[in-house]
């Protein structure tokens, strides 16, 4: 999925590491790096930085990844991106009704290589899936899968999901939101990079129609516990699982109720299978957007 993450801070030298003298400024400026060749011309594929400098810098929960694109993925991007691709530039509000032919639309944040997304779209053609990620090979792979399966209910968005939610979606435009296996950022000092935080829920809630379900899944237990606590405390959401339900003792010793079994519509992914093989426990959380109180 996977939602992708911000660059790691550069390693610092230890006291025993010999330090190279910094070259004179003239040498630094004269040895300019060669300009990187763009993979796609404007409009023919996903942009390297679609939002550019239009929006403030923030702590990102992803890292743009332009790893090796196969010939098939590149062909799919060149051929299908102008029709099915969306660059998250924050400069317009998307008309989801026109884009998906009036279908209810679910936003999926982070889709990895897109196999699970394509399967969900094929099994539920009456629902549109707006899938956003920053992984170029995955974007090409999902477009290729949708094309081969004849799916017309998938659109692939490239860029920051926060900008997409905040700038490009109308109020109550979404029938659901899926966040499957986001990066857990396991180190305590990196927890601020986790996507599921109170501020994220406050941003997402107005874009969800009343009754829309926010579905999270993770195989990292401490992150599942944070998701549970944050969702349970947010006034815009209620658990879809009948409470108290089964008791689950967390890694922190706290007993929590309300985790859901994996719903049939969420396929088991290769990534999930790898986690299960390592003994990880997968937690699903399904929380419903509550209707606004009358007169609010």
N, C-alpha and C positions, 0 to 999 in steps of 0.2 A: 503494500500500500503504500504502496505505502506512502502515507503522507511523508516528504523528504525534509532534510534538516539543515540548520545553519552551519557554516563552516566552523571547524574546531579552531580554538586559538592556537597560534604557532607555538611550537615547543621553545622553551627558554633554555639558554645555555647554562650548564652547571658551572660552579667555580673552577672545576678542573678542566673545562673545555677551553682550548686555546682560542683566543679572539682574533679574527682577522682585522687588520686596520681598514677603516672605511675609505674607499677610493675618493679622490678629489671630486668635487661637484662637477667639474667639467668632464671627467671621465664617466660619471654616472649618467649625465645627460646626453653625452655623445653616443653611448652604447644603448640606443633605444631598442626596445623589444620589437620584433617583427609583428606587424598587424595580423591578427587572426582572421582566417578566411571564414566568411559567414557560410553556414550550411545551406540556408535558404534565403532567397531574395524576399523583399517585402511582399506579403500576401500569398507566397507560395508554400509556406510552412510556418511552424511555431517560431515566434520571435525570441531572440536571446534574452531580452529584458523588456517585456511588453509594457510595463507600467513606467519604465524609465525613471526619471527623477521627479515625476509629478506628485509623489506622495512621500511623507516623512519616513525616515528610517525607523525601524522597530525591531524588537527581538523576534527573529524568525524561527519558526518551528520546522523549517525545511531547508534543504540545500539544493539549488538548481544543479541537476546532474545531466551533463551532455556526454555520457559515455558512448561507447561505440554503437553506431546504428547499423543494422544489417542492411543488405541491399533491398530486401523485401520491405523492411520498415521504412527506409528512405523513399522507396517507390510509393508506398501507401501514403506517406506524408505529402509528397509532391502532388499526387493525384487527387487525394481526398481532403486535404486540409482546407483548400479554398471553399469547399462546400460544407464540411462537417466540423471544422476547427474554429476555435474562438481564442483570440489572444486577450488575456485579462489586462487591459490597459486602463481600466477605471474611467474611461471617457464617455461611456454611454450606458443606458439602462437596457438590459436585454428584454426583448418581447418573447417570453417563453411560450405564450399561446401560439404565436405565429411559428416559432421555431419547432415546436413539437405537435402542431396540429390540434391544439386544445387538450392534449393529454395532461393529467397531473404529473408534476415533475419532481423528482428526487435529486438532490445534490449529493454526489459522492466525492469526498475529499480524500485524495490519495488512492490510486487504483493499481499501483505496481505495473505488471505487464498486461493487465486488463482481462485476464481469462475469466475471473469471477464476475466482473462487470458485464462482459458479453453474455455469459450464461444467464445472469439475472435478467438482462434485457430480453433475451430470447424466450425465457420462460414467462415473462410478464410484458407482452408487447403493448398492453394498454397503458403502461407507465413510461414516461420519458426519463432518461437518466442523463443528467449533466455531470460529467466526470471531470474533475480538475486534478492536475498533477503537474510536476515540473520535470519529469523524467522523459526525455525525448524518445528513447527506444520504446518505452511503454506506451507513449502516445501513438507512435507508428504501429505498434503491435495491436493496440485496441482498434484503431481505424481499420487495419487489415482484417481483424476478426469480424468486426461489424459488417464490412463489405462482403466477406465470404459467406456470412450467415444471412445476408439480406436484411439486416436490421436497419430500421429507419427511426428508431427511438433512442439513439445514442448521439450525444454531442461531446466533443473532447475539448476541454478548456486548458489553456497553458498559462500558468502564473500563480500568483499569490491568492489563496482562497479567501484571505481576510479582505483584500481589495474587491474580490468578486462579490462577497456578501455585502460589504459596506457600500460600494459604489454602483454595482451593476445589477442588483436584484431589487425588484419592487417589494413593498410590504406584502406579506402573506402570499408570496409568489410560489413557495415551495410546499409540496405535500409530504416531504420527508427529508431527512439529512442522515447520511451514513458516514461514519468514520471508523474504518476497519484497520486495526493493527497500526496505529500511528507510532512514530518513533517514541519509545518510552523515556528517553533521556534518563538513564538510570542513576547517574551521579547527582548527588544532592544539589551541587552548585548549578546544575543544568535544568533543574525541575521547572524553572521559569520559562523554559523553551517548550514545555509540553503544551499541546494545542488545547486540551480540555481544561479550561480555567474559567472562573466566574465571568471575566470580561468577554471571553469568546461566547459563552452562552447568552450573555446580555446582548451581544451583537447579533447572534443568530436568531434569537427568539422572534423579533419582529418580522423576519423574512419567512417564518413558518406560519402556515395557516393553522387556525385552531384545530386541534386533533392530530396534527402532523406528528410523526414519531422521529425522535432523534435516537439513532441506533449506533452504539459504540461497541467495539469488540477489541480485546487485547489479550495477549498471552503473558503479559508482565503483571504479576499480581499486585505489586505496590501501586502501579498505575491504575489498575482496575479499582483499587480501594480509593484512590484520589478521585477517579471518575464518579464512583458511587457517591462519595461524600459531597462533591461539588454539585452534581445533578440533584441530589436529594435536598440540598439546601437552597437551590435556586427557586424563586417564587413562580417562575414561568412554566415549570415542568413538574409533572407527576409521574411516578413509576407506573408502568403498565402491568407489572407483576403484582398479584394480590399479596398484600402484606398481612402478617409478618413473613409468611413463606419460610422456606428452608433457611436455617442459620448457617452462615459461613464465617469462620474465624479467620481474620486477616493475618498477614505477616506481622502486623503491629499489635496483635492480640485483641483487637476490637472485633466484636461479633456484628456482622452486617446481614441484612435481609434484602431480598429483592433482586438478586441476579437472575437472569432469564436463561433457560436452555437455548441452545443455538436454534433459531427459527429455520424452518425448512427452506425458506427463500434465500438464505445466505449460504452459498456453497462453501465447502471446506477447501481452502486454498493450499497450494504447495507450501507456502510460507507457514501456514497454520500447522500443516502436517509435520514440518520440520520442528516446530516448537513442541508439538505433542510427543514426537520421538525423543526429545530431550527431557521429557517429564514436566513440561510446562502445563499449567492449567489455563484454559481459555475461558474468559468471562464475557458474556454478552449483557449489555444494559440497554433496555428499551424504555425511554421516557417520552411522555406525550406532552405536547404544547397545550397548555390549558387556555380556555377561552378567557378573554378579558372580562372582568366583572362588569355588570351592567352599570352604565353611568360613569365608567372610568375614563 
